[in-house]
Amino acid sequence: MTKLDAAYMPSKSGNVRQLVVFLHGYGANGEDLLSIGDEWRDALQDAVFVSPNAPEICEAFAGGFQWFSIRAIDRDAFERERQIEKAAPVLNDFLDSQLAHWNLDESALAVVGFSQGAMMAMYTMPRRAKACAGVIGYSGMLISAAGLKAPDISKMPVLAVHGAEDTIVPPTSLTHVAEGFEAAGFNVETVMRPHLAHGIDAFGITRGQAFLQDCFGLNT
């Protein structure tokens, strides 16, 4: 099994009671999203933030990484699902190793993805044996919505945020995320951000923090 290199940000308190894993987008690396941890550390003082490099060198940017090839994807959704299925076991192995390393269970895990990383998060986490605390997908796309209705699916809260001016992943993807998770009985919140292109804005970071505080039971 491929082992993923990762960037880490220790918990502010020195204790580790939660694990937040960032999944970067196509052509980026583990350092790309880790700075969001700086924004969240005061509110999530017992959380360690971990951000792995995706398993493949990016086909378009040699300095970055990819979870799966986009050149291999055509209009057929099955082909996209086949590509993401190849990466899911590598991510699952990484998550299992991190949970064991920090002596945490799935209820203390949240996964946050951007773009291709959001696709990985929203596909992989419901298909794990146990539900994690929550999933955040920024500028992502839901792969295989029908699969979310399988009897062995694990359900967790989902937050999806998308820019209305995104030219990389169509803004209509947010509607598909909402419809897919709602039809499968998930608690899903979707937010369309006006004037935002393919990225994460200050509102998305602030909403993500509050969402994780709720997921980890820190607002009670």
N, C-alpha and C positions, 0 to 999 in steps of 0.2 A: 504494500500500500504506500502510495506517495505520502511523504511527510511534508507538511507545510511550514515554511519559515513564517515567523510572526513578529510584529512589533507589540510592545507591552507598555501600559501605563499603570503603575501601582495604585492601590487604593489610597485615598487621602488620609484615612484614619490609621492605616497599617493593618487593619483587620480585613478579611475577605469574606463577605457574606453574599455578594452577588457577582456575577460574571456577565459582562457585556461584550459581545463579539461583533466587530464591524466587518462587513464584506464589501470590498471596494468594487468599483466599476471597471469596465473593459479598458485595458491599457494603463491602469493605475497600479498602485502597490499598497502594501499594508500600512504604510505611513500616511496615506492619503486622507483617511477619515479619522485617524487617531486624535487629531486636534479637537474633534467634537467632544472627546473625553474631558478636555480642559474646561469646556463650557458646562459640563454636567457634574464635575467632581464635587462641588460644594453641596449639591443636592443628593448625590449618591456617594457618600463618603466611604462606604464599605464596599464599593464596587471596584473590581479590577477590570481594566479595559484591554482587550486583546484584538489585534487586527492582522490576520494572516495574509500573506501573498497568495493569490490564486495559483493553482497547480501548473498552469502552462505559461510559457513565454508568449507574450502577445504577438499575434501574427502580423499586426500592423505597426506596433511600436516596440522595438526590441528592448527598450528600457523598462517596459511594464509587463503586466501579467493579465491573463484572461481565465475565466472560469470555464468557458467553452468557446469554440470558434463561432464567429458570426458569418464568416465567408461560406461555411458549410450549410448555413440555414437558408432555405428558400421560403416560398409562401405557404408551404405545407406545415401546419402546426405540429404534426407528428414528428417532423424532422427536428424542430426546435426542442420538443420534449425528449427525443432521443439524445440530443446533445447534452441537455441538462442532466439527464439520468447518468451520464458518464462521470460527471463531476460530483454528484451527490454523495457517493460513498466516501470520497476523499474528504469532503466537508464533515460528514458524519464521524469519521474516524478522528478528525481533528477536535471536534466538539466533545467526543467521548474522552479523549485524552486530557483535554482542558478541565472538564468536570472532575475527572479523577485526580488530576494534579492539585486542584484547589479544594478538593474534598467537598464538592457541592453536588446537589441533585438538580434535575431539570427545572424545578420550580424557582431556582435562583439564577436561571439563565435567560438572557434576552439577546436576540440577534437583530442587528440593524444593518440593512443593506442599501447601497445606492446603485441604481441602474441595473447592470448585469448582476451585481451583488444582491439587489432587491429581488430579482427574479429567483436567484438561488435561495434566498431566505424564505420567500413565500411558497416555493415549491418543496423545499427540503424539510422545513420544520414541522408542517402538519403530517408528514410521512414518517416521522420518528415514533418510536414506541411510546414515549411519554411526552406530554405537553410541556413546553417551556413556558416561562412567565409571560412572554410577549414577543411580537415581531413588528419591526418598523421597516417599511419599504419606501424609500425616496426615489421618485422618478423611475419606477419599475413597471413590470408587466407580469400578469398572472399567467403562468404556463399550466395547461391542463386543469381548467376549472372543474371539469367533470370528475376528475380524480378525487376532488375534495369530498365527494359524497360516498366514498368507499367506507365500509363499516369499521375499518381499523384506523381511520384517520384520527389524529390527535388535534384537539381544538384549543386554541389560545387566542387572546385578544390580538387584533391586528390594527396597526395604524399605517395608512398609505397617504403620502403627500406628493403632489405632482405640480409642475409648473404649467400654466396655461399657454406659455409661449415655447414649450419644449419642441424642438425640431429633430431630436434624436429618438426619443421614445414618445410616440403620439400621446397627447393629453387624453384622448379617448380611452387609453389603456386604464385610466383611473376608474372609469365606469365599469369596465370589465372586472377590475379587482373587486369593486363593491358588489356587483351582481354575483360574481362567483363565490365569494365568501359568504354573502348573505344567504344565497340559495342552499349552501351547505350547513347553515346554522351557526356560523361563527359570529362573534362580536367584532365587527369591523367598523372603523372610522376612516373616512376618506376626506381629504382636504385638497381642493384645487386652489393654487396660489396665483393670483393675477399678476401679469407682467413678468413672471419668473420663467427663465429658459431652463436648460438642462442642468439643474444644480439644486443646492439646498440653501434656503434663505434663513434669516434670523428667526422668523416665525416658526419655520420647520424645526429648528433646533430647540426653541423654547417649548413647542408643543410636544416634541419628542421626549424632552426631559420630564414634563408633567406626566406623560403617558407611562414612562418607565417607573416613576414614583408610584403611580397607581398599581402597575403590574407587580411591583415588589412590596406592596402594602405599606408604603412609607408615608402615606397621606392620612393615615388613620390615627 
